[in-house]
Amino acid sequence: LGELPSLNAWMVLLPETSQAVVVLINAGTQFNIAGATEVMSRIPTGVVQLLHGEPAPSGTSLTRVYIVFDAIVLLIVVGQVFALTRLARRGKPVRGGILRSVMYLGPLVWEFGLALALLFGYPLLTGVGWRANFTATPDIVLVLLTVSLLWLVTGAVRVGKLLQKSRHRLMLETDVPQPRSL
């Protein structure tokens, strides 16, 4: 058994029948999303069972795994785009007391914090840089970069609205009526 993020290799020796099975799969996953790792192990097991005259095992296909993965990603990205457009369309940032300000700034911490956690944490978690991660698992890397970018853009829009509100308030405070000329 050998496994890399984008490759699985299996070798099974059957000494009682003088047979061997070698299976190389140019797909792989380090994450068991929707049974993905079971799909990879079922292939060599099925070949061995067929050699013994038994039926091959059945289960979730790799296509189904990707459908589930894509559906999860779609929900996350649509949710982020919805939050971003809602924030961008909102006229003015929050007015009112401390609680409303916290309710407005809380998501800012979430947006920048999670984006930075993904951008710095994923390479630390995997032990390799973004380039190696992209080579091994391009689908996951593209999702993480897209999600991080959407969070950063949403946070930047939120900061822009806060700066706009602060600038407007500063202009109102420093607006001194000019004396009229005769």
KETORTI-460839 format. One line per 4 residues: number of its first residue (from 1); their letters; for each residue y, z, x of C-alpha. Coordinates in nm, 2 decimals, padded with zeros to 4 digits, m for minus. Layout:
BEGIN
NUM = A = Y:Z:X  ...
This chain:
BEGIN
1 = LGEL = 00.00:00.00:00.00  00.34:m00.10:00.13  00.66:m00.09:m00.05  01.02:m00.19:00.01
5 = PSLN = 01.29:m00.20:m00.25  01.23:m00.58:m00.31  00.87:m00.62:m00.20  00.53:m00.46:m00.28
9 = AWMV = 00.22:m00.52:m00.08  m00.13:m00.40:m00.18  m00.46:m00.43:00.00  m00.78:m00.31:m00.17
13 = LLPE = m01.12:m00.32:00.01  m01.44:m00.33:m00.20  m01.72:m00.27:00.06  m01.99:m00.26:m00.21
17 = TSQA = m01.93:m00.62:m00.29  m01.79:m00.73:00.04  m01.46:m00.83:m00.12  m01.10:m00.76:m00.05
21 = VVVL = m00.79:m00.81:m00.25  m00.44:m00.85:m00.10  m00.15:m00.88:m00.34  00.21:m00.95:m00.22
25 = INAG = 00.48:m00.92:m00.48  00.83:m01.04:m00.41  00.98:m00.80:m00.66  01.00:m00.42:m00.65
29 = TQFN = 01.19:m00.12:m00.75  01.25:00.23:m00.61  01.35:00.35:m00.96  01.10:00.39:m01.24
33 = IAGA = 01.32:00.25:m01.51  01.12:00.17:m01.82  00.79:00.18:m01.63  00.88:m00.06:m01.35
37 = TEVM = 00.66:00.10:m01.09  00.36:00.08:m01.32  00.40:m00.29:m01.35  00.37:m00.33:m00.98
41 = SRIP = 00.06:m00.12:m00.95  m00.11:m00.27:m01.25  m00.13:m00.62:m01.08  m00.37:m00.53:m00.80
45 = TGVV = m00.56:m00.29:m01.02  m00.61:m00.58:m01.27  m00.74:m00.81:m01.00  m00.99:m00.55:m00.89
49 = QLLH = m01.10:m00.49:m01.25  m01.14:m00.87:m01.30  m01.36:m00.89:m00.99  m01.58:m00.62:m01.14
53 = GEPA = m01.61:m00.81:m01.47  m01.38:m00.57:m01.66  m01.08:m00.66:m01.86  m00.74:m00.64:m01.69
57 = PSGT = m00.51:m00.35:m01.79  m00.22:m00.43:m02.02  00.12:m00.27:m02.04  00.49:m00.34:m02.01
61 = SLTR = 00.58:m00.66:m01.84  00.84:m00.70:m01.57  01.05:m00.90:m01.82  01.06:m00.61:m02.06
65 = VYIV = 01.17:m00.38:m01.77  01.46:m00.61:m01.70  01.55:m00.63:m02.07  01.57:m00.25:m02.09
69 = FDAI = 01.77:m00.24:m01.77  02.01:m00.51:m01.88  02.05:m00.34:m02.22  02.14:m00.01:m02.06
73 = VLLI = 02.39:m00.18:m01.83  02.54:m00.38:m02.12  02.60:m00.06:m02.31  02.77:00.11:m02.01
77 = VVGQ = 02.99:m00.19:m01.93  03.09:m00.25:m02.29  03.18:00.12:m02.33  03.39:00.10:m02.01
81 = VFAL = 03.57:m00.22:m02.12  03.63:m00.06:m02.46  03.78:00.25:m02.30  04.00:00.04:m02.07
85 = TRLA = 04.14:m00.19:m02.35  04.20:00.11:m02.57  04.39:00.29:m02.29  04.59:m00.03:m02.21
89 = RRGK = 04.69:m00.09:m02.57  04.80:00.27:m02.62  05.18:00.27:m02.63  05.28:00.58:m02.45
93 = PVRG = 05.08:00.85:m02.27  05.03:01.18:m02.43  05.32:01.38:m02.56  05.30:01.75:m02.62
97 = GILR = 05.17:02.06:m02.45  04.94:02.15:m02.17  04.62:02.09:m02.38  04.72:01.73:m02.45
101 = SVMY = 04.80:01.67:m02.09  04.47:01.81:m01.98  04.30:01.58:m02.24  04.48:01.29:m02.08
105 = LGPL = 04.43:01.39:m01.71  04.06:01.50:m01.76  03.94:01.14:m01.79  04.14:01.05:m01.48
109 = VWEF = 03.94:01.29:m01.27  03.62:01.15:m01.43  03.73:00.79:m01.37  03.83:00.83:m01.00
113 = GLAL = 03.57:01.10:m00.93  03.26:00.91:m01.05  03.38:00.58:m00.91  03.42:00.74:m00.56
117 = ALLF = 03.09:00.93:m00.60  02.91:00.60:m00.67  03.09:00.41:m00.39  03.02:00.67:m00.13
121 = GYPL = 02.72:00.85:m00.27  02.48:00.55:m00.33  02.47:00.45:00.04  02.42:00.81:00.13
125 = LTGV = 02.14:00.84:m00.12  01.96:00.53:m00.01  02.03:00.59:00.36  02.16:00.24:00.42
129 = GWRA = 02.49:00.06:00.38  02.61:m00.16:00.10  02.50:m00.48:00.27  02.14:m00.36:00.31
133 = NFTA = 02.14:m00.23:m00.04  02.27:m00.56:m00.17  01.99:m00.75:00.02  01.72:m00.51:m00.12
137 = TPDI = 01.85:m00.45:m00.48  02.13:m00.69:m00.57  02.10:m00.62:m00.94  02.16:m00.25:m00.90
141 = VLVL = 02.43:m00.29:m00.64  02.62:m00.54:m00.87  02.60:m00.29:m01.16  02.72:00.00:m00.95
145 = LTVS = 03.01:m00.20:m00.81  03.11:m00.33:m01.15  03.10:00.01:m01.31  03.29:00.16:m01.02
149 = LLWL = 03.56:m00.11:m01.04  03.60:m00.06:m01.41  03.64:00.31:m01.36  03.90:00.25:m01.09
153 = VTGA = 04.09:00.00:m01.29  04.09:00.24:m01.59  04.21:00.52:m01.37  04.48:00.30:m01.22
157 = VRVG = 04.60:00.20:m01.57  04.61:00.57:m01.66  04.81:00.66:m01.35  05.05:00.37:m01.42
161 = KLLQ = 05.11:00.50:m01.77  05.18:00.85:m01.64  05.42:00.71:m01.38  05.59:00.50:m01.64
165 = KSRH = 05.63:00.81:m01.86  05.77:01.02:m01.57  06.01:00.74:m01.47  06.13:00.71:m01.83
169 = RLML = 06.18:01.09:m01.85  06.36:01.10:m01.52  06.60:00.83:m01.63  06.68:01.02:m01.95
173 = ETDV = 06.75:01.34:m01.76  06.98:01.17:m01.51  07.16:00.95:m01.76  07.51:01.09:m01.75
177 = PQPR = 07.77:00.95:m01.98  08.05:00.76:m01.79  08.41:00.83:m01.87  08.58:00.57:m02.08
181 = SL = 08.86:00.37:m01.94  09.19:00.32:m02.13
